[in-house]
Amino acid sequence: MDDIQKHILAERALAAARNCVASRFAGAAFTYVAGSLMRGEGTAFSDIDLVVVFPSLERAWRESFTEDGFPVEAFVHDPQTLAHYLHQDADSGYPIMANMVATGCIMGSDIDSARVIQAKAARMLAAGPKPLAGVDYDLLRYQVTDLADDLRGTRPPEEIAAIAALLYQKLADLILLGRGAWAGRGKWAPRLMRELDAQLAAEFDAAFRLAAAGDGARFLALADRELALHGGRYFDGFRQDAPLEARRLFKIGWKMLENEFKSALPSAVRRTARLRLRIPVEGDIDFLARLFSRPELVAHRPVPRPDSREESAARLARDIGHWKDHGFGRWAVEANGALIGFGGVTVSKEFDGLNLSYHLQPKSWGQGYATELVREALVFAFDDLHAERVIGLVRTANAASRRILEKCGFNFEREVMLHGAPTNMYGFGKASGS
């Protein structure tokens, strides 16, 4: 395909992108049209990459479809979810979203905002990935060591080829990230290695081709040479801890029949654009005790006295016990890798419906975390638990929490007495008209 044909193909692809954005994503603020077609490197089988940005979305998504004969991959975001994936690129070393944003052709009404984000993505790419360090670095060194060891000794050709296929990506990552260059998956790995060091890329390719044919000696030598730049083989002393929530709840007897839907419950860990929601564990007690020792957390109680450590321990035990009894409950809420509070839905013993509650540390207030948590709890309650109603109980003087519930679609229903004090009941669901 000559340059003229590539230009014509790129213009056709851009027209197809305009058509599908207008028909499928009306209301989008702007779109980045990216991919090899836009760079003049595509073929008749290349796809169009779209990063579609709306002013606000409940959640981001991706979808695939065909427009005017072109396969299209659409990544649909709002500014917050797009920022999440751009930061995820920076952390992972694979700048997939950043490349699409930085190199994409912009279309839409809010061109200025699109250019600001594009400039940030370009600066991120120019700065390079974060240095290899910590547990991710240890894991990569271990994986290359383990696969390289599998190439040692005599093996059938088909096994050597299979091992080499697995080693290819890990060794490419170590070569690229270890030299301060961005890594890439699939076809991007050899491209990025050629940009970094054409001679090394040619050596890598030749060694891999031999390994794929059943001779792994040169590929093994390349892996050993690369490992030597990082302190040599890394096997002895490697350790990888499982996450604290890596456990399943076993129920016996009548409790297995308590709710038929329990066997279909999703993973206990959920993620939003900025939050990680997990099962609380006993190790959370220090944070919880500090949280409920804060005067701000208890200011709206009838007797605004901070909890003792023993009272906090009892609260945590109730949260953990609810998970054991019902298979769901209040999550431990994390942001930026740190615990910031607790919240979610629980079974109400006093009122009809699941009860929504949350407590976040004061320094996390005013950043939209509570709203993000409440919205995810509602999605979980109605989509996963098939609840018909969720309630929120808020002290009359707690204006901030009342505003959050109203913002998320709750309706004020009535005043009730809770622990001897008047409390506003809000409802979401069929009985509340939400």
ChimeraX attribute file (.defattr): number of C-alpha atoms within 10 A of each C-alpha:
attribute: neighborCount
match mode: 1-to-1
recipient: residues
	/A:1	10
	/A:2	6
	/A:3	10
	/A:4	10
	/A:5	12
	/A:6	19
	/A:7	17
	/A:8	13
	/A:9	19
	/A:10	22
	/A:11	14
	/A:12	16
	/A:13	25
	/A:14	18
	/A:15	13
	/A:16	19
	/A:17	24
	/A:18	15
	/A:19	14
	/A:20	18
	/A:21	19
	/A:22	13
	/A:23	9
	/A:24	9
	/A:25	16
	/A:26	10
	/A:27	13
	/A:28	21
	/A:29	20
	/A:30	24
	/A:31	29
	/A:32	25
	/A:33	24
	/A:34	25
	/A:35	23
	/A:36	14
	/A:37	25
	/A:38	22
	/A:39	14
	/A:40	16
	/A:41	14
	/A:42	18
	/A:43	14
	/A:44	11
	/A:45	10
	/A:46	15
	/A:47	23
	/A:48	25
	/A:49	23
	/A:50	26
	/A:51	22
	/A:52	23
	/A:53	26
	/A:54	17
	/A:55	13
	/A:56	14
	/A:57	14
	/A:58	14
	/A:59	13
	/A:60	18
	/A:61	11
	/A:62	12
	/A:63	10
	/A:64	13
	/A:65	12
	/A:66	13
	/A:67	16
	/A:68	13
	/A:69	13
	/A:70	17
	/A:71	16
	/A:72	22
	/A:73	18
	/A:74	21
	/A:75	19
	/A:76	21
	/A:77	25
	/A:78	20
	/A:79	16
	/A:80	17
	/A:81	21
	/A:82	22
	/A:83	19
	/A:84	14
	/A:85	17
	/A:86	23
	/A:87	16
	/A:88	16
	/A:89	20
	/A:90	21
	/A:91	13
	/A:92	15
	/A:93	21
	/A:94	21
	/A:95	24
	/A:96	18
	/A:97	19
	/A:98	26
	/A:99	19
	/A:100	19
	/A:101	28
	/A:102	21
	/A:103	18
	/A:104	20
	/A:105	17
	/A:106	21
	/A:107	19
	/A:108	18
	/A:109	13
	/A:110	15
	/A:111	13
	/A:112	12
	/A:113	13
	/A:114	20
	/A:115	16
	/A:116	11
	/A:117	18
	/A:118	22
	/A:119	15
	/A:120	16
	/A:121	24
	/A:122	16
	/A:123	13
	/A:124	19
	/A:125	18
	/A:126	11
	/A:127	13
	/A:128	16
	/A:129	23
	/A:130	14
	/A:131	14
	/A:132	16
	/A:133	10
	/A:134	8
	/A:135	12
	/A:136	11
	/A:137	16
	/A:138	16
	/A:139	17
	/A:140	17
	/A:141	23
	/A:142	21
	/A:143	19
	/A:144	27
	/A:145	22
	/A:146	15
	/A:147	20
	/A:148	23
	/A:149	16
	/A:150	17
	/A:151	21
	/A:152	12
	/A:153	8
	/A:154	11
	/A:155	14
	/A:156	9
	/A:157	15
	/A:158	14
	/A:159	16
	/A:160	22
	/A:161	22
	/A:162	13
	/A:163	19
	/A:164	28
	/A:165	15
	/A:166	13
	/A:167	24
	/A:168	20
	/A:169	18
	/A:170	19
	/A:171	25
	/A:172	23
	/A:173	23
	/A:174	23
	/A:175	22
	/A:176	20
	/A:177	21
	/A:178	19
	/A:179	13
	/A:180	17
	/A:181	24
	/A:182	26
	/A:183	26
	/A:184	21
	/A:185	15
	/A:186	9
	/A:187	8
	/A:188	13
	/A:189	18
	/A:190	21
	/A:191	15
	/A:192	19
	/A:193	24
	/A:194	14
	/A:195	10
	/A:196	17
	/A:197	11
	/A:198	14
	/A:199	11
	/A:200	14
	/A:201	20
	/A:202	14
	/A:203	14
	/A:204	20
	/A:205	16
	/A:206	14
	/A:207	21
	/A:208	24
	/A:209	17
	/A:210	17
	/A:211	25
	/A:212	20
	/A:213	14
	/A:214	18
	/A:215	22
	/A:216	25
	/A:217	17
	/A:218	17
	/A:219	26
	/A:220	23
	/A:221	13
	/A:222	18
	/A:223	26
	/A:224	17
	/A:225	13
	/A:226	20
	/A:227	21
	/A:228	12
	/A:229	12
	/A:230	13
	/A:231	9
	/A:232	14
	/A:233	21
	/A:234	19
	/A:235	16
	/A:236	7
	/A:237	6
	/A:238	11
	/A:239	11
	/A:240	8
	/A:241	5
	/A:242	8
	/A:243	7
	/A:244	12
	/A:245	13
	/A:246	10
	/A:247	10
	/A:248	10
	/A:249	9
	/A:250	9
	/A:251	13
	/A:252	7
	/A:253	7
	/A:254	8
	/A:255	11
	/A:256	14
	/A:257	12
	/A:258	11
	/A:259	11
	/A:260	9
	/A:261	12
	/A:262	15
	/A:263	10
	/A:264	9
	/A:265	13
	/A:266	13
	/A:267	12
	/A:268	18
	/A:269	13
	/A:270	16
	/A:271	13
	/A:272	17
	/A:273	16
	/A:274	17
	/A:275	20
	/A:276	19
	/A:277	24
	/A:278	20
	/A:279	22
	/A:280	23
	/A:281	15
	/A:282	11
	/A:283	10
	/A:284	14
	/A:285	19
	/A:286	12
	/A:287	15
	/A:288	24
	/A:289	20
	/A:290	15
	/A:291	23
	/A:292	21
	/A:293	17
	/A:294	15
	/A:295	14
	/A:296	13
	/A:297	18
	/A:298	16
	/A:299	14
	/A:300	15
	/A:301	14
	/A:302	13
	/A:303	9
	/A:304	12
	/A:305	15
	/A:306	20
	/A:307	20
	/A:308	13
	/A:309	16
	/A:310	11
	/A:311	13
	/A:312	21
	/A:313	18
	/A:314	13
	/A:315	16
	/A:316	22
	/A:317	15
	/A:318	14
	/A:319	22
	/A:320	20
	/A:321	15
	/A:322	16
	/A:323	18
	/A:324	15
	/A:325	14
	/A:326	17
	/A:327	20
	/A:328	25
	/A:329	26
	/A:330	24
	/A:331	26
	/A:332	24
	/A:333	27
	/A:334	19
	/A:335	16
	/A:336	9
	/A:337	10
	/A:338	10
	/A:339	18
	/A:340	22
	/A:341	22
	/A:342	24
	/A:343	21
	/A:344	25
	/A:345	23
	/A:346	20
	/A:347	16
	/A:348	13
	/A:349	9
	/A:350	8
	/A:351	12
	/A:352	14
	/A:353	21
	/A:354	23
	/A:355	21
	/A:356	24
	/A:357	18
	/A:358	18
	/A:359	17
	/A:360	21
	/A:361	18
	/A:362	14
	/A:363	8
	/A:364	13
	/A:365	12
	/A:366	10
	/A:367	9
	/A:368	11
	/A:369	18
	/A:370	21
	/A:371	17
	/A:372	17
	/A:373	24
	/A:374	21
	/A:375	20
	/A:376	19
	/A:377	24
	/A:378	22
	/A:379	15
	/A:380	19
	/A:381	22
	/A:382	14
	/A:383	10
	/A:384	15
	/A:385	17
	/A:386	11
	/A:387	16
	/A:388	15
	/A:389	19
	/A:390	27
	/A:391	25
	/A:392	23
	/A:393	20
	/A:394	22
	/A:395	20
	/A:396	15
	/A:397	14
	/A:398	14
	/A:399	10
	/A:400	11
	/A:401	18
	/A:402	21
	/A:403	13
	/A:404	17
	/A:405	24
	/A:406	14
	/A:407	13
	/A:408	15
	/A:409	17
	/A:410	22
	/A:411	20
	/A:412	18
	/A:413	14
	/A:414	10
	/A:415	16
	/A:416	16
	/A:417	11
	/A:418	15
	/A:419	9
	/A:420	8
	/A:421	13
	/A:422	15
	/A:423	19
	/A:424	19
	/A:425	22
	/A:426	22
	/A:427	27
	/A:428	24
	/A:429	18
	/A:430	11
	/A:431	13
	/A:432	17
	/A:433	10
	/A:434	12
